[in-house]
Amino acid sequence: MSATRATHPKPFVADAAVFRTEGLYTGRFRRFKAGRSARYKGGMPRVSLILPTYEETDFASSVERLSAAVAALATRTVTSDGPKRERSEIILVDDSKPAIRAAMTEWSAVFSKDLAHAEVRVLEGPHRGKGAAVRVGALASRGDVVFVMDADLPIPLERIVDFTDRVENGGADVVIGERPMTRNAGDPVRFVLSRGLFAIQWLVVFQQSLFTDTQCGFKAFRGDVLRRMAAQQIVEGGMYDIEYLYMATRLGLRIERVPVVPNPESRPSKINVKRAMLRDPRDLLRVKWRGLTKGYKP
């Protein structure tokens, strides 16, 4: 058997003073590392893609695009019998009304019957926030590599192959996309909020400048790592990204930061700004306190 490793595309550099090509953080935690080299022996890793959804009108198009994107992974591992693959899965954790979720489930069942497609599973969300929905999907996932994405697919899906390779062959435990810091310059409210969040996560949570974009809806994890972190997750709102990254740094996991160019926005943001302003600072303080009191375990 011979394996072909994908070549990483040259990272986009928006501003050399702000966007470094890569950031890599390592620590003493190595318990999750055991068995890495044997995990993918004989074929490509199984890939799971988690999308929290809420009244998504164009979910079918998103699923079709995702299924086609992960199909590209099948050609990367070649054996004497030809390409070998594991069937990928797309997990939609839906907080919509029952009628909408029933229609999604019916469509997904038909789509999944074609074995050339990714398997699609629709799970009822807990109706307590985006972070709570992601936790449900993470714990239900079966992938060796697990992506957490926003439902509007904000990053070109060609990057799925690149991010998977960084986990599969590059030794990363977590790979995150980082968008240019000037991305919200045309929207004063969102720009101020994003800069405020950057300051809080820098000064309060990490207490050093580790990440320029914690909220990009395109992240990949080693499956076992994500499931262990999700089992300890306490944030049910939008700050779950920061909790995962903080947990990963506390556990000494290997994190790669990859500059990405976002797609044009396809729909208005569904973030409730007033609720976020009340909930998010409290959640970040809870995360920091849990870390300081050694609440996150290997």
Backbone as a ProteinNet text record, in pm:
[ID]
protein_1_A
[PRIMARY]
MSATRATHPKPFVADAAVFRTEGLYTGRFRRFKAGRSARYKGGMPRVSLILPTYEETDFASSVERLSAAVAALATRTVTSDGPKRERSEIILVDDSKPAIRAAMTEWSAVFSKDLAHAEVRVLEGPHRGKGAAVRVGALASRGDVVFVMDADLPIPLERIVDFTDRVENGGADVVIGERPMTRNAGDPVRFVLSRGLFAIQWLVVFQQSLFTDTQCGFKAFRGDVLRRMAAQQIVEGGMYDIEYLYMATRLGLRIERVPVVPNPESRPSKINVKRAMLRDPRDLLRVKWRGLTKGYKP
[TERTIARY]
84.2	0	87.8	50.9	122.3	22.3	60.9	-28.9	25.1	-62.3	-24.7	-69.5	21.2	-12.1	-37.6	-146.3	-181	-78.1	-58.2	31.3	-48.5	-1.5	-73.9	-68.5	-180.9	-176	-107.6	-48.8	18	-84.8	-63	-162	-177.8	-300.7	-327.6	-275.4	-202.9	-150.7	-215.3	-309.5	-380.9	-295.3	-221.8	-139.4	-29.7	92.3	200.7	216	172	185.6	76.5	-28.5	-141.4	-158	-149.2	-171.7	-40	-0.9	116	72	160.2	119.8	70.3	132.5	91.7	121.3	43.7	75.3	70.9	166	171.3	201.6	115.4	133.7	136.9	238.5	250.4	271.3	244.8	263.3	298	280.1	325.4	224.2	99.5	-5.8	11.1	26.3	53.9	-34.3	-126.5	-203.5	-287.9	-340.6	-422.4	-340	-206.5	-123.8	-111.5	-134.2	-110.2	-191.2	-125.8	-196.1	-221.8	-166.6	-195.2	-151.9	-32.8	19.4	-59.9	-123.9	-198.1	-342.6	-391.8	-534.7	-581.9	-501.3	-545	-485.5	-423	-359.6	-465.4	-444.5	-535.7	-640.9	-642.7	-742.2	-747.5	-829.3	-844.9	-924.8	-911.4	-989.6	-1136.6	-1222.7	-1363.4	-1376	-1448.1	-1464.1	-1608.7	-1626.1	-1757.8	-1762.3	-1876.7	-1896.8	-2021.2	-2003.7	-2113.3	-2159.4	-2289.9	-2348.1	-2466.4	-2457.1	-2575.9	-2667.4	-2794.7	-2887.4	-3008.2	-3063.6	-3186.4	-3262.7	-3370.5	-3456.8	-3375.4	-3292.5	-3211.5	-3295.1	-3315.8	-3401.1	-3327.3	-3193.4	-3116.6	-3024.4	-3068.5	-2981	-2947.1	-3041	-3016.8	-2899.4	-2893	-2781.1	-2649.4	-2650.1	-2529.1	-2482.9	-2578.1	-2543.8	-2485.6	-2544.6	-2494	-2351.7	-2326.3	-2192.3	-2091.3	-2131.4	-2042.7	-2012.3	-2114.2	-2094.9	-1997.2	-2010.4	-1917.9	-1776.7	-1764.3	-1631.5	-1558.8	-1628.5	-1560.5	-1534.8	-1607.6	-1581	-1441	-1388.6	-1253.3	-1147.7	-1179.6	-1083.4	-1060	-1154.3	-1144.3	-1025.6	-981.1	-871.9	-734.2	-730.5	-601.2	-528.2	-598.9	-535.2	-555.1	-447.2	-455	-393.1	-463.8	-413.1	-402.7	-356.6	-345.8	-482	-586.5	-722	-789.8	-713.3	-771.5	-794.1	-860	-884.6	-966.2	-928.1	-998.9	-1054	-1179.2	-1238.7	-1332.2	-1351.5	-1456.4	-1567.6	-1691.4	-1801.7	-1807.1	-1808.7	-1815.2	-1957.7	-1970.8	-2103.4	-2119.8	-2240.8	-2279	-2385.9	-2358.6	-2450.4	-2512.7	-2642.7	-2717.2	-2787.1	-2745	-2808.7	-2903.9	-3033.2	-3132	-3218.3	-3225.4	-3308.5	-3434.8	-3472.4	-3590.2	-3718.6	-3830.5	-3959.7	-3968.9	-4050.2	-4060	-4092.9	-4176.7	-4214.3	-4095.2	-4013.1	-3894	-3795.7	-3775.3	-3681	-3729.4	-3860.1	-3914.3	-3886.3	-3901.3	-3872.8	-3724.4	-3638.4	-3494.3	-3460.5	-3521.3	-3494.6	-3538.2	-3654.8	-3705.3	-3614.1	-3574.2	-3485.1	-3350.7	-3298	-3166.3	-3166.4	-3275.6	-3284.3	-3276.5	-3344.7	-3340.7	-3200.4	-3142.1	-3007.9	-2905.8	-2916.5	-2818.1	-2826.8	-2936.1	-2949.4	-2845.8	-2801.7	-2696.6	-2563.1	-2499.1	-2375.3	-2259.8	-2276.3	-2173.2	-2178.4	-2288.5	-2302.4	-2253.2	-2227.5	-2202.7	-2331.7	-2316.6	-2433.7	-2477.6	-2606.8	-2658	-2747	-2717.7	-2798.7	-2852.9	-2980.4	-3043.9	-3078	-3021.6	-3045.8	-3122.5	-3214.5	-3283.9	-3189.5	-3178.8	-3094	-3157	-3078.3	-3130.2	-3204.8	-3202.5	-3273.4	-3221.3	-3091.8	-3032.5	-2917.4	-2896	-2789.4	-2700.6	-2619.1	-2533.2	-2431.2	-2370.8	-2272.2	-2332.4	-2454.3	-2521.6	-2547.3	-2582.4	-2605.9	-2476	-2366.4	-2237	-2197	-2221.2	-2186.2	-2261.3	-2389.8	-2468.4	-2407.1	-2373	-2314.4	-2178.9	-2095.7	-1961.5	-1968	-2055.2	-2065.1	-2125.4	-2204.1	-2264.7	-2175.4	-2069	-1984.1	-1905.6	-1869.8	-1792.8	-1663.4	-1633.2	-1518.9	-1385.5	-1281	-1143.1	-1102.8	-1156.5	-1140.1	-1279.8	-1302.7	-1436.2	-1428.2	-1510.6	-1521	-1641.9	-1628.4	-1741.5	-1752	-1865.8	-1883.4	-2012.2	-2013.4	-2138.3	-2222.5	-2352.8	-2444	-2438.2	-2390.9	-2382.7	-2252	-2172.7	-2047.4	-1961.5	-1905.1	-1839.1	-1704.2	-1642.2	-1507.8	-1514.8	-1437.9	-1439.1	-1416	-1501	-1498.8	-1377.3	-1302.2	-1178.2	-1080.6	-1098.3	-1006.8	-1030	-1138.1	-1162	-1047.2	-1001.2	-890.7	-764.6	-736.3	-617.3	-622.9	-735.6	-747.3	-742.3	-805.4	-800.9	-657.7	-582.2	-443.2	-358.8	-387.1	-310.1	-332.3	-451.7	-478.2	-427	-456.4	-423	-273.1	-203.4	-60.9	29.2	-26.3	56.5	72.1	-1.6	15.7	-61.7	-152.3	-230.4	-345.2	-378.1	-496.4	-616.1	-588.4	-692.1	-639.3	-722.7	-687.1	-799.5	-764.3	-866.2	-839.3	-945.5	-933.1	-933.3	-850.4	-848.7	-868.9	-972.8	-1006.6	-931.9	-920.7	-853.2	-921.6	-844.8	-900.6	-983	-968	-1042.8	-1174.5	-1217.1	-1331.8	-1462	-1478.7	-1603.8	-1590.1	-1489.8	-1463.8	-1582.1	-1662.1	-1777	-1900.1	-1896.3	-2009.9	-1960.5	-1982.3	-1925.5	-1963.3	-2089.9	-2133.1	-2058.1	-2056.5	-1989.1	-1838.7	-1783.4	-1639.2	-1603.9	-1682.5	-1656.7	-1673.8	-1779	-1801.6	-1688.1	-1641.5	-1533.6	-1404.2	-1376.9	-1255.4	-1266.8	-1389.6	-1409.5	-1388.1	-1440.1	-1420.6	-1273.3	-1202.9	-1060	-986.5	-1021.6	-955	-985.2	-1110.6	-1149.1	-1080.2	-1082.2	-1019.7	-869.8	-809.7	-665.7	-631.8	-704.6	-669.7	-720.4	-840.3	-903.2	-880.5	-904.3	-902.8	-761.2	-697.5	-565.3	-451.5	-474.8	-376.1	-247.2	-261.6	-154.5	-218.7	-148.8	-204.6	-175.8	-270	-254.5	-331.9	-451.6	-540.6	-594.2	-600.3	-660	-807.2	-853.3	-993.1	-1036.5	-1106.9	-1154.2	-1290.2	-1361.5	-1501.9	-1525.3	-1420.6	-1439.3	-1511.2	-1619.1	-1700.3	-1644.6	-1516.8	-1451.1	-1332	-1353.5	-1249.3	-1249.8	-1131.1	-1118	-1048.2	-1091.8	-1038.5	-1009.9	-914.2	-908.1	-1035.1	-1098.9	-1228.9	-1227	-1127.6	-1123.6	-1099.6	-1020.4	-994.5	-1123.2	-1194.9	-1317.1	-1420.9	-1437.6	-1539.5	-1506.3	-1379	-1340.6	-1360.2	-1331.6	-1353.4	-1502	-1582	-1726.2	-1791	-1738.7	-1794	-1772.6	-1676.7	-1648.5	-1698.5	-1759.8	-1802.8	-1912.2	-1900.7	-2002.3	-2073.4	-2017	-2074.6	-2180.3	-2299.2	-2407.9	-2433.6	-2373.5	-2391.6	-2278.4	-2256.7	-2162.4	-2015.8	-1983.8	-1844	-1785	-1855.3	-1802.1	-1668.7	-1648.5	-1520.6	-1405.2	-1422.8	-1316.6	-1296.5	-1405	-1389.1	-1307.8	-1336.1	-1260	-1112.6	-1084.8	-946.4	-874.6	-945.5	-885.3	-857	-951.3	-931.7	-811.1	-801.3	-690.7	-556.1	-549.1	-422.2	-390.6	-492.6	-470	-419.7	-467.3	-427	-299.6	-243.4	-118.3	-133	-251.5	-272	-207.6	-188.5	-121.1	-225.9	-216.4	-314.4	-246	-306.1	-256.4	-356.7	-306.5	-386.5	-359.8	-465.1	-450	-528	-461.6	-533.8	-625.5	-747.5	-844.7	-913.5	-960	-1036.7	-1184.1	-1268.7	-1409	-1486.5	-1590.3	-1684.3	-1766	-1821.4	-1916.2	-2034.1	-2085.9	-2196.9	-2319.6	-2380.7	-2495.2	-2628.8	-2625.3	-2747.9	-2712.3	-2808.8	-2780.4	-2742	-2660.2	-2621	-2742.8	-2746.6	-2855.9	-2818.6	-2707.6	-2664.6	-2756.6	-2805.7	-2882.8	-2783.1	-2757.6	-2650.2	-2674.6	-2797	-2825.1	-2804.2	-2852.8	-2835.9	-2688.7	-2614.4	-2472	-2395.9	-2431.8	-2361.5	-2384.4	-2500	-2528.9	-2469.5	-2472.1	-2435.2	-2286.8	-2225.9	-2089.6	-1985.2	-1985	-1883.3	-1894.2	-2016.4	-2035.4	-1979.5	-2005	-1955.5	-1802.7	-1740.9	-1594.3	-1535.3	-1599	-1552.1	-1568.5	-1677.4	-1697.8	-1589.2	-1555	-1451.2	-1317.4	-1284.4	-1156.5	-1150.9	-1259.2	-1261	-1246.6	-1314.6	-1304.4	-1161.2	-1093.4	-954	-863.2	-884	-799.9	-818.9	-936.8	-964.8	-943.3	-875.1	-838.2	-961.3	-1064.4	-1187.2	-1181.8	-1086.1	-1072.8	-971.2	-1014.3	-930.4	-890.1	-772.9	-730.5	-831.1
-119	0	124.1	220.8	347.9	459.1	557.3	668.5	795.4	875.2	1001.6	1114.4	1194.9	1305	1430.7	1498.6	1621	1729.4	1817.4	1931	2047.7	2107.9	2219.5	2339.6	2403.1	2524.1	2635.9	2729.4	2841.8	2925.9	2953.1	3027.4	3169.4	3220.3	3359.3	3446.3	3550.4	3641.7	3777.4	3813.6	3939.4	4056.6	4040.2	4146.1	4077.9	4088	4012.1	4045.8	4166	4204.8	4142.6	4097.1	4042.3	3894	3853.8	3714.8	3644.2	3564.9	3480.3	3354.7	3295.4	3182.2	3065	3036.7	2925.1	2961.9	2907.9	2916.8	2775.6	2736.6	2599.6	2602.5	2535.7	2532.9	2388.6	2352.3	2216.5	2221.4	2113.8	2108.7	1969	1947.5	1821.3	1710.1	1743.1	1642	1550.4	1420.7	1327.3	1202.7	1196.1	1073	1044.3	1149.7	1130.2	1085.3	1094.4	1068.8	920.5	835.2	692.6	638	561.5	493.7	579.2	700.6	786.7	723.5	667.1	617.1	497.8	423.8	305.4	335.3	454.8	481.2	477.2	527	539.2	430.5	329.9	226.2	151.1	140.5	65.5	150.7	279.9	361.9	500.8	584.4	720	719.7	823.3	829	854.9	809.5	844.7	991.2	1068.1	1210.5	1239.7	1312.9	1359.9	1511.4	1561.9	1705.4	1742.4	1828.7	1868.1	2008.5	2022.4	2152.5	2176.6	2273	2312.2	2393.1	2358.8	2424.8	2479.3	2586.6	2646	2709.9	2645.4	2694.9	2733.2	2639.4	2660.1	2625.9	2723.4	2702.1	2633.1	2637.7	2582.8	2471	2394.2	2293	2183.9	2148.9	2041	2074.2	2198.5	2239.8	2231.3	2270.6	2264.3	2120.2	2029.3	1888.4	1830.2	1861.4	1810	1859.1	1985	2040.1	1975	1954.4	1889	1746.1	1674.4	1535.6	1526.7	1617.4	1619.2	1654	1743.5	1784.6	1670.3	1593.8	1484.8	1367.1	1358.7	1252.8	1266	1389.3	1411.1	1342.3	1314.2	1247.4	1102.9	1043	901.2	871	966.5	942	960.5	997.7	1030.3	909.9	800.1	678.7	568.6	516.8	420.4	288.3	178.9	45.7	-33.4	-158.5	-243.2	-272.5	-258.2	-280.3	-151.3	-43.6	84.5	173.6	288.3	380.1	313.4	340.7	284.8	401.1	390.6	500.5	448.7	532.5	513.9	611.8	571.7	661	773.5	896.5	1011.5	1031.7	1110.1	1139.5	1288.8	1335.2	1473.9	1472.1	1540.8	1541.5	1679.8	1686.6	1811.5	1809.8	1898.7	1908.5	2026.7	1995.4	2095.3	2142	2273.7	2335.8	2397.9	2358	2414.2	2355.5	2401.4	2345.9	2202.1	2117.9	1976	1952.8	2033.8	2013.9	2033	2132.9	2156.9	2042.6	1999.6	1890.3	1760	1735.9	1614.9	1614.6	1731.1	1740.7	1717.9	1771	1750	1602.5	1537	1395.1	1310.3	1340.7	1263.8	1280.2	1402.5	1426.5	1358	1366.6	1309.7	1158.1	1093.7	947.8	904.1	976.5	944.1	968.5	1081.4	1115.9	1011.4	962.3	869.8	729.7	697.3	564.5	540	644.6	633.8	623.4	508.7	486.7	571.6	634.1	725.3	858.5	883.5	1006.6	985.5	1094.2	1087.1	1046.9	980	947.4	1074.1	1102.7	1222.3	1181.1	1235.3	1209.9	1342.4	1346.4	1465	1434.9	1512.3	1494.6	1615.2	1590.6	1703.3	1773.6	1903.9	1981	2001.1	2043.4	2063	2194.6	2282.3	2410.7	2498	2494.1	2575.6	2661.6	2663.8	2745.1	2666.9	2741.3	2679.8	2585.4	2625.8	2539.7	2408.4	2414	2292.1	2199.5	2256.9	2176.2	2111.6	2186.2	2131.4	2016.6	2031.8	1925.7	1796.7	1806.4	1688.9	1621.4	1701.3	1645.1	1582.8	1648.6	1597.1	1461.7	1449.8	1324.2	1212.7	1249.3	1148.2	1112	1188.6	1166.6	1037.5	980.7	856.7	872.4	996	1018	1018.1	980.2	996.8	1143.2	1213.4	1357.7	1417.6	1516	1574.3	1724.2	1771.7	1914.8	1972.1	2093.1	2171	2293.6	2307.7	2413.8	2490.2	2616	2690.7	2642.8	2651.4	2597.2	2671.2	2795.6	2869.5	2842.6	2748.2	2705.8	2827.7	2893.1	3022.1	3016.8	2897.7	2883.7	2790.2	2816.6	2726.5	2581.7	2492.6	2353.7	2276.3	2332.5	2268.6	2255.8	2337.7	2332.5	2209.9	2136	2014.2	1915.3	1898.1	1805.8	1850.9	1980	2034.9	2016.2	2050.9	2040.2	1893.6	1805.1	1662.2	1611.6	1654.2	1609.7	1658.8	1776.5	1830.4	1748.4	1691.1	1603.1	1462.6	1412.3	1273.6	1251	1341.2	1321.8	1424.8	1540.2	1648	1648.9	1564.6	1555.4	1655.5	1731.2	1829	1760.6	1812.9	1768.8	1856.7	1983.6	2081.6	2170.1	2197.6	2289.7	2391.5	2519.5	2623.2	2718.7	2763.7	2867.5	3003.8	3093.9	3231.2	3326.3	3407.1	3502.6	3633.9	3717.4	3847.2	3928.6	3998.9	4078.1	4195.6	4231.1	4343.9	4300	4176	4122	4197.1	4257.3	4326.7	4478.1	4524.7	4668.4	4748.2	4688.6	4759.1	4758	4686.4	4677.1	4721.6	4849.1	4902.7	4823.8	4778.1	4706.7	4574.3	4496.9	4367.2	4384.4	4488.1	4511.7	4541.1	4627.4	4661.3	4538.1	4459.4	4339.7	4238.5	4221.1	4124.7	4169.8	4300.8	4351.2	4341.4	4363.4	4348.7	4205.9	4110.1	3969.3	3931.7	3983.9	3957.3	4005.1	4124.1	4178.4	4094.4	4050.5	3973.1	3836.6	3767.2	3634.4	3645	3754.1	3774.4	3806	3903.1	3951.9	3862.8	3803.7	3731	3580.9	3524.3	3378.2	3324.7	3361.6	3305.4	3384.4	3512.4	3602	3608.4	3588.7	3607.3	3602.8	3654	3659.6	3528.4	3435	3306.5	3299.1	3359.2	3344.5	3480.9	3502.5	3625.7	3607.6	3484.1	3458.6	3326.2	3335.9	3214.7	3169.6	3255.3	3229.3	3184.1	3160.7	3113.7	2979	2968.4	2846.9	2738.6	2706.6	2602.9	2551.7	2443	2385.1	2234.1	2173.6	2027.5	1978.1	1862.1	1804.1	1655.9	1603.8	1458.5	1416	1311.3	1273.5	1239.7	1161.4	1124.1	1244.8	1340.2	1462.1	1543.1	1563.8	1644.5	1581	1450.2	1385	1394.5	1386.5	1399.9	1543.5	1640.6	1779.7	1810.4	1759.9	1786.9	1730.5	1619.1	1558.7	1648.8	1741.6	1832.3	1974	1996.1	2129.6	2184	2311.5	2375.2	2489.7	2540.8	2655.3	2606.5	2662.9	2625	2730	2846.4	2953.2	2960.8	3080.5	3098.1	3094.6	3094.8	3095.7	2955.4	2855.3	2718.2	2706.4	2784.8	2780.9	2813	2919.4	2960.6	2856.3	2796.1	2691.4	2575.4	2530.9	2420.9	2457.9	2579.3	2620.5	2637.4	2691.3	2704.9	2567.4	2476.3	2340.8	2276.4	2296.3	2237	2291.3	2421.6	2477.8	2428	2414.1	2362.8	2218.6	2142.4	2002.6	1983.7	2094	2085	2021.7	2032.3	1973.1	2058.3	1997.6	2065.2	2132.2	2263.1	2343.4	2410.8	2397.8	2468.8	2576.3	2695	2807.2	2824.9	2827.6	2836	2956.7	3056.5	3169.3	3122.5	3171.2	3133.5	3258.9	3250.6	3358.7	3319.4	3392.5	3352.9	3373.5	3292.7	3314.3	3440.6	3501.9	3611.9	3560	3641.2	3598.4	3569.6	3453	3409.5	3443.1	3480.6	3516.9	3601.4	3674.9	3755.9	3667.4	3720.5	3647.6	3624	3507.4	3474.5	3498.2	3565.2	3593.6	3698.1	3669.7	3765.7	3850.5	3971.3	4053.8	4086.4	4125.9	4162.1	4043.1	3926.4	3806.9	3772.4	3784.1	3751.4	3844.8	3972.7	4068.6	4039.4	3981.5	3946.5	3811.7	3717	3578.7	3550.8	3605.7	3566.7	3603.2	3725.4	3755.6	3663	3632.5	3541.2	3402.5	3354.4	3222.7	3218.7	3326.7	3329.3	3327.6	3394.8	3391.3	3250.7	3183.4	3046.2	2953.2	2970.9	2888.4	2911.7	3038.2	3069.3	3011.3	3025.8	2972.8	2821.4	2755.4	2608.9	2565.9	2640.5	2608.4	2630.3	2741.6	2773.5	2672.4	2616.9	2520.1	2376.3	2361.5	2230.9	2144.3	2210.7	2139.1	2062.5	2094.5	2023.9	1912.2	1790.3	1673	1605.9	1537.1	1461	1349.9
0	0	0	-76	-75.8	-53.6	22.9	54.6	-7.1	-62.2	-123.2	-33.1	9.8	99.2	18.9	53.4	-17	13.8	-81.4	-62.6	-8.7	100	158.5	64.1	35.1	-45	31.1	-41.1	22.5	96.7	225.3	301.5	249.9	257.3	225.7	338.5	308.2	409.4	386.9	474.5	458.6	503.3	610.6	665.6	746.5	700.8	763	910.6	950.1	1090.6	1176.7	1113.1	1187.1	1162.1	1035.7	996.3	975.7	1071.8	1052.3	978.6	901.8	818.6	900.3	1013	1097.8	1242.3	1333.6	1474.8	1530.9	1609.3	1659.7	1808.1	1886.5	2030.2	2076.2	2149.9	2200.6	2350.4	2417	2561.7	2606.9	2736.8	2795	2777.4	2738.8	2737.8	2617.1	2641.2	2532.2	2537.8	2631	2645.8	2521.9	2457.4	2338	2217.4	2226.8	2109.5	2077.4	2172.3	2151.8	2036.8	1953.3	1845.3	1723.7	1717.2	1602.7	1471.4	1465.9	1339.3	1288.1	1379.2	1337.1	1303	1342	1329.9	1185.3	1091.7	954.1	864.6	923	843.4	762.7	633.5	548.5	480.2	503.5	436.1	495	430.2	479	608.9	691.7	814.2	783.6	870.4	859.5	902.4	824.1	850.1	888.5	996.9	1039.7	1024.5	981.5	968.7	1048.3	1148.9	1237.9	1200.7	1177.2	1147.7	1241.9	1332.3	1408	1316.8	1312	1219.4	1294.4	1237.8	1291.6	1176.5	1136.1	1029.2	905.3	861.5	741.6	618.5	531.8	414.7	300.2	302.3	190.7	238	338	395.1	294.6	203.6	107.7	16.5	-29.4	-113.8	-37.7	90	171.3	189.2	214.3	233.1	104.5	-8.6	-136.1	-162	-131.4	-151.5	-56.7	68.4	164.8	124.1	78.6	37.9	-78.7	-174.2	-288.2	-243.3	-144	-97.9	-28.3	56.3	126	32.1	-78.9	-176.1	-234.6	-236.7	-289	-204.3	-78.8	8.5	-32.6	-104.4	-138.5	-228.2	-305.8	-399.4	-335.8	-208.4	-147.2	-93.4	-65.8	-16.7	-119.1	-173	-282.1	-237.3	-260.9	-230	-359.6	-349.9	-468.8	-530.1	-450.5	-500.4	-544.9	-547.1	-586.2	-465.6	-487.1	-376	-265.9	-141.9	-26.9	54.7	99.9	172.6	281.4	378.6	477.2	441.5	464.1	432.1	534.2	486.3	574.9	624.7	730.9	784.3	804.8	779.5	803.8	912.5	1022.4	1136	1147.2	1127.8	1141.2	1277.2	1365.7	1497.2	1490.6	1485.4	1445.4	1562	1578	1680.5	1622.8	1501.1	1435.5	1493	1441.1	1477.8	1427.3	1493.5	1455.3	1308.3	1249.3	1109.1	1016.8	1045.5	963.8	980.3	1103.2	1128	1064.4	1064.6	1002.2	852.4	788.5	644.7	618.3	703.3	689.7	704	801.1	825.6	707.1	652.1	537.5	416.2	387.7	273.4	294.9	415.5	444.8	431.3	470.1	459.5	314.4	226.3	83.5	28.4	64.1	16	59.5	181.1	236.2	177.3	110.6	51	-57.7	-123.2	-224.6	-151.5	-158.4	-83.5	-134	-250.5	-299.1	-225	-155.8	-78.3	64.2	130.5	274.3	344.9	457.2	539	613.4	610	675.3	791.8	909.3	1028.4	1080.4	1109.9	1166.2	1311.9	1403.5	1545.9	1598.6	1688.9	1751.2	1846.9	1831.5	1919.6	2055.7	2152.7	2289	2308.4	2204.4	2211.1	2324.5	2346.9	2452.9	2401.6	2272	2216.1	2120.8	2046.6	1945.1	2006.5	2117	2181.6	2227.6	2279.9	2324.3	2206.2	2090.4	1970	1922.7	1923.8	1882.5	1974.6	2102.6	2198	2164.7	2133.9	2096.3	1973.7	1871.9	1750.6	1774.1	1855.1	1882.8	1952.6	2051.9	2125.9	2040.9	1940.1	1852.7	1734.7	1712.1	1594.9	1605.9	1489	1484.2	1405.9	1364.6	1277.1	1348.3	1274	1320.7	1312.8	1211.8	1197	1197.5	1283.9	1297.9	1274.3	1182.2	1154.6	1226.6	1274.6	1324.2	1234.3	1167.3	1068.7	1093.8	1052	1048.9	931.4	946.6	846.7	713.2	713	587.1	512.7	562.5	497.9	462.5	564.3	542	471.8	464.5	408.9	288.5	180.7	64.5	106.2	56.1	101.4	51.6	-40.9	-84	32.8	135.5	249.1	336.7	313.8	392.2	374.2	251.2	224.3	297.5	291.7	356.6	508	568.7	714.2	758.3	680.8	713.8	710.4	611.6	599.3	716.1	765.3	877.5	1004.1	1018.2	1131.9	1103.6	984.3	949	940.1	870.6	844.2	911.8	946.3	999.6	1149.5	1219	1363.2	1445.1	1381.8	1457.5	1531.3	1648.9	1722.2	1689	1664.6	1632	1520.2	1420.4	1312.2	1300.5	1307.4	1301.6	1186.2	1122.1	1021.1	1087.2	1036.5	1086.5	969.8	979.5	874.6	896.4	793.2	811.1	920.6	999.5	1108.8	1058.3	931.9	874.8	812.9	835.9	763.3	789.8	907.8	940.8	933.7	861.9	859.3	805.8	718.5	661.5	748.4	859.4	951.5	1089.1	1124.6	1249.1	1373	1383.2	1502.4	1516.5	1409.2	1414.3	1431.4	1372.9	1386.8	1532.7	1596.5	1736.7	1825.2	1799.6	1879.6	1862.5	1738.9	1715.2	1779.4	1776.6	1841.1	1993.6	2045.1	2188.4	2233.9	2155.6	2188.6	2182.3	2082.5	2070.6	2195.9	2242.7	2361.3	2484.9	2499.4	2618.3	2620.4	2504.9	2504.7	2523.7	2476.6	2493.6	2640.6	2698.6	2831.7	2943.9	2926.1	3035.2	3025.4	2907.5	2896.3	2877.1	2766	2735	2798.6	2824.2	2883.6	2802.4	2675.7	2578.2	2440.7	2341.3	2206	2132.5	2141	2073.8	1942.7	1940	1824.8	1781.9	1651.2	1599.8	1565.2	1554.8	1518.1	1580.8	1692.9	1760.2	1709.6	1636.1	1603.2	1459.5	1383.1	1245.8	1247.8	1170.9	1169.8	1080.6	1099	1018.6	1098	1171.5	1256.4	1240.2	1251.7	1245	1370.8	1418.7	1541.6	1520.4	1592.4	1606.6	1677.5	1625.1	1678.2	1825.8	1870.3	2011.6	2100.4	2053	2128.7	2143.8	2034.2	2040.8	2131.1	2120.5	2203.2	2352.8	2387.3	2528.7	2575.8	2489.5	2528.6	2538.4	2444	2446	2571.8	2620.9	2742.1	2864.2	2856.8	2968.2	2942.8	2827.6	2785.7	2876.9	2914.7	2998.2	2926.1	2817.1	2746.7	2647.4	2656.3	2566.6	2459.6	2471.6	2374.8	2274.2	2222.2	2112.8	2149.5	2278.8	2320.1	2334.1	2280.1	2288.2	2214.9	2107	2034.5	2128.6	2205.9	2297.1	2406.1	2452.3	2553.6	2498.8	2375.1	2316.6	2303.4	2255.4	2236.5	2370	2468	2601.4	2661	2646.1	2695.8	2626.9	2495.2	2419.9	2466.2	2493.8	2542.1	2682.8	2767.3	2902.3	2900.3	2800.4	2790	2708.3	2658.5	2584.7	2448.8	2386.8	2255.3	2146.6	2032.3	1921	1832.2	1820.1	1747.2	1628.9	1512.1	1394.4	1355.1	1328.2	1280.5	1131.9	1052.7	907.6	855.2	798.3	738.5	625.7	624.1	521.9	469.6	346.9	285.7	292	365	377.4	248.7	231.6	123.4	150.8	45.9	69.9	152.1	241.4	325	240.2	265.7	184.8	250	376.8	448.5	569.6	624	742.9	861.4	948.1	1068.7	1157.4	1223.6	1314.5	1460.2	1483.1	1619.9	1682.3	1801.2	1879.2	1957.8	1908.3	1963.3	2110.3	2145.5	2285	2378.2	2336.8	2419.7	2433.2	2321.4	2325.2	2419.1	2419.5	2504.6	2652.3	2685.2	2823.8	2863.1	2769.2	2800.5	2785.2	2680.2	2645.5	2750.9	2805.1	2907.8	3029.3	3070.1	3182.8	3151.6	3027.6	2989.9	2987.5	2939.9	2936.8	3077.9	3170	3309.1	3368.5	3333.5	3381.4	3327.5	3198.9	3137.5	3206.7	3228.7	3293.1	3434.3	3508.8	3645.2	3645.9	3551.5	3544.9	3515.7	3429.1	3398.7	3518.3	3588	3703.9	3816.4	3826.8	3934.6	3886.8	3773.8	3719.8	3691.3	3638.2	3606.9	3476.5	3388.1	3260.3	3275.8	3255.5	3278.9	3147.1	3141.4	3023.5	2992.5
[MASK]
++++++++++++++++++++++++++++++++++++++++++++++++++++++++++++++++++++++++++++++++++++++++++++++++++++++++++++++++++++++++++++++++++++++++++++++++++++++++++++++++++++++++++++++++++++++++++++++++++++++++++++++++++++++++++++++++++++++++++++++++++++++++++++++++++++++++++++++++++++++++++++++++++++++++++

